[in-house]
Amino acid sequence: MDEERALYIVRAGEAGAIERVLRDYSDKHRATFKFESTDEDKRKKLCEGIFKVLVKDIPTTCQVSCLEVLRILSRDKKVLVPVTTKENMQILLRLAKLNESDDSLEKVSEFPVIVESLKCLCNIVFNSQMAQQLSLELNLAAKLCNLLRKCKDRKFINDIKCFDLRLLFLLSLLHTDIRSQLRYELQGLPLLTQILESAFSIKWTDEYESAIDHNGPPLSPQETDCAIEALKALFNVTVDSWKVHKESDSHQFRVMAAVLRHCLLIVGPTEDKTEELHSNAVNLLSNVPVSCLDVLICPLTHEETAQEATTLDELPSDKTAEKETVLKKNTMVYNGMNMEAIHVLLNFMEKRIDKGSSYREGLTPVLSLLTECSRAHRNIRKFLKDQVLPPLRDVTNRPEVGSTVRNKLVRLMTHVDLGVKQIAAEFLFVLCKERVDSLLKYTGYGNAAGLLAARGLLAGGRGDNWYSEDEDTDTEEYKNAKPNINLITGHLEEPMPNPIDEMTEEQKEYEAMKLVNMLDKLSREELLKPMGLKPDGTITPLEEALNQYSVIEETSSDTD
């Protein structure tokens, strides 16, 4: 009934009547996302009627009402089939100021029309394959970049930027060809990075360092939404950058990483918005070549060093704990480097672990990022090792029991999701400089067996990557407890009585044969398959492993 009345007025009424009836329809169906199939034909005709009205010379308020209803109707994919034409797309492009002939955005009264037109285009492109093809034909990506350049430094049109960026994100998501066009032809990487700089109001203190005001106000909701859309669009533009990275791109990637560092150190209007902002920053950092991630940390400035030294000098010499607190009050410092951004990433990772769900989507990106940073940058690895795997003192509990970051990560090493447990184990392995003995000290053999088997390191040794040779120092508590630590569980156990000490030789032989027969039966029935280690440390059926060792012994014997 609503569609019928609206259609009648749209076809026959004047601008004022059209505006009133469409405003009523919009108010009533603002939250409607599912439509009755019985009125489908009427909605199609209403869409067609609205497009015919939009080509006329009507007031701005009437244009907005028409576009609001069109946006609501465009949520229905079936309605879009007959109305998604090149002519109708061009009408929306004109209203959104996406034509090259529109040189400026001076008329503030037109902004609501531009925003509603962009919203309609977002819905239509997302729901219609025909619209996606027409977007390529009409070179929509280039038009959107041109509009961004017009408004990138103007904060009072954040809504226009936000929906321009959202449409750019959708296009780059749905068409891989547009990603390449954005990256190279349209210079999307520097353009979108500048949009982020504008949203964060960044003031550069050095080539890759920005001023951080820890006491400043949070981002506004509009700035946060704009930044999130820009981060998502940048992710699509750079999704394959690690494959095609060139030295000439290093500067641009470093600037982007520096902007993302700034992003990690600021907050949004709410806790949820801050987490969403940081989540998209983490995803984008995963696309940055790892050699450019060194800008996430930076040396302390002379002012910071002087301020800390002055504050420390004011404390008595015996106030060691207070001095450490002062040292880390405003910045996380390690080896003369500012580690704030890395500390934020670590806290973000811990929050994602504590959520207890959606580990693959929510946790693996930040774990992968921290792993690669640790593998490539020594200072980052040493800082994370200090935070995640501090020197062991209390080994009375199993490694997976407790509430520390180490305990949480060790629990993930036996997670049911293969991808999650692999990346958690890999992160800890890298923090241990890929040394098996160091990893087992913190996790126990049982938790690490999966990683070691996959790496062919069950017999010990170290991984393929090179790390500095500085040795870990064990605490006195750990050294004293080490002889009684169960290597499988990784914790201290009181010596248990040996059950065979009180057996006679005949009883021992009987129990041994009983065990052999049981294993033989399980093996013959293929319920259990004896395995052994090959010389390279990987697992293989026991017979094959024994044969390989026999061949090695014969070869060695022949050589002698």
Beta strands, then each sheet from edge to edge (+ up, - down):
strand 1: 204-206
strand 2: 209-210
strand 3: 298-299
strand 4: 333-334
strand 5: 337-338
strand 6: 485-486
strand 7: 491-492
strand 8: 531-533
strand 9: 539-541
sheet 1: 1+ 2-
sheet 2: 3+ 5- 4+
sheet 3: 6+ 7-
sheet 4: 8+ 9-
end
